[in-house]
Amino acid sequence: MNRSLSLGLLLGTVLATTACARAAEESAAAPVASTAPVAPIQASPAKVDPALPVAIVHKTASCGCCGIWVDHLKAAGFQVDVRDTDDMNPIKVRLGVPVGKASCHTAEIGGYVVEGHIPAEDIKRLLAERPAARGLVLPGMPAGSPGMEMPDGYVQSYTVELVRTDGSTEPFAQHGQGG
């Protein structure tokens, strides 16, 4: 890995950690095969898509990357109801986020839990397919995921996981350009 990329990743990690210092546990997921990077959704004034359910987003008031992810949802047509809280853990437990799969924000969308920096396209796919599941999780805060964009456009490989009703997980979508 070249020095510029290493420094960029280090700076991005430090900024994300500072912005989301109160984030719940991060898990160390193993690297996975990747597909094309997620196309960024421009944060232009977007119209709310009435076919999409309201996204209720739980986050801490100080989390900067959470706000950027909220903007990502709005740009994709979601109406968003942001609820700032000092203690995210009871929300994660109530919604069934598996241990070790937490991130810095938790959303309730269309009867599903959506944990972490999940691309809007994956959420729309979940809503279209309507699997018997709790929802989607993206543990930690992968570089380049929505809300964690890097200045150079780098997208770390990451896997969005489907949480089955029994709490087990399986791959749902893969993103990133590898490492």
Buried (B, 14 or more C-beta within 10 A) or exposed (E): EEEEEEEBBEEBEEEBBEBBEBBBEBBEBEEEEBEEBBEBBEEEEBEEEEEBBEBBBBBBEBBBBBBBBBBBBBBBBBEBEBEEBEEBEEBBEEBBBBEEBBBBBBBBBBEBBBBBBBBBBBBBBBBEEEEEBBBBBBBBBBBBBBBBBBEEEBBBBBBBBBBBEEEEBEEBBBBBBEE
